[in-house]
């Protein structure tokens, strides 16, 4: 694959194989942190679609895209509280709208609806530029709240 440009503000995350065994197989992953007008922080996930991400038809495999959306949802919902919550996916709904191809840069956008004591709800949109390719809606159960670390 030729050298691809990483959009400004994104950095490659050296994922720990211990912490992110599955996701590390799909990478390399890139991230950037954004702060919305309402003060909510968001970790934006980004990746270049490679041949290893494709299905038999040459477009990004749906399972790979779902994994990206699920991980972005879980990460952002987990860290929407202080201290963060340990969460697991209990429901994920997806609508495939378009098919990214090798070389396309795919990034996430998150819309959090509710952070609850037991359940949290959010949407994740995967986009190539401004073009929507996948819309997901997730429900996550809180396993435990992690201990707050004093600085």
MOVEN-V246810 format. One line per field, one symbol per residue. ss: DSSP state (h for helix, s for strand, l for the rest). phi: phi as a letter, one per 20 degrees, with the letter a starting at -180 (. if undefined). psi: psi as a letter, one per 30 degrees, with the letter a starting at -180 (. if undefined). A space follows every 50 residues. Layout:
ss->???
phi->???
psi->???
This chain:
ss->llllllllllssllllllllhhhhhhlllsssssslllllssssssssll hhhsllllsslhhhhhhhhhhhhhhhhhllllllssssssssssssllll slllssssssssssslllssssssssssllssssssssssssssslllll l
phi->.ffdeeggnecfdfffffecgffffeffdcbbdccegenfeceeebbefd gfeeefendgfgfffffffgfffgfffgeedcffdeccfdbbdccedbdf dgnfedcdcdceebddfccccadcdecdmeefdbcccccceeeaefffee e
psi->klkkkklkfkkkjikkfeeieeefffakklllklklegfkkkjkklkkkl efflaffglkkeeeeeeeeeeeeeeeeegfljllkjlkkfkkkkjkeljl lkfkjkllkkjkekjlffklklkkkkljbfkkfkklkkkkkkelklkkkk .
